[in-house]
């Protein structure tokens, strides 16, 4: 019988939780300011890493490519 009491207790608890209405947040509280580009710029290095990974084999074959890339960035 102890098992049935436990089950009924949990069933009642879940029924109460289901019956409780969730309060909707105010419209302005739903949105988060994700425009933090000025902060993420210093951590955004994926593009550079992928570019370097793709360029490494080419630079081994043609070392002058490194000079061309650095001069293009300087412009």
Secondary structure, 3 states (H helix, E strand, C coil): CHHHHHHHHHHHHHHHHHHCCCCCCCHHHCCCCCCCHHHHHHHCCHHHHHHHHHHHHHHHHCCHHHHHHHHHHHC
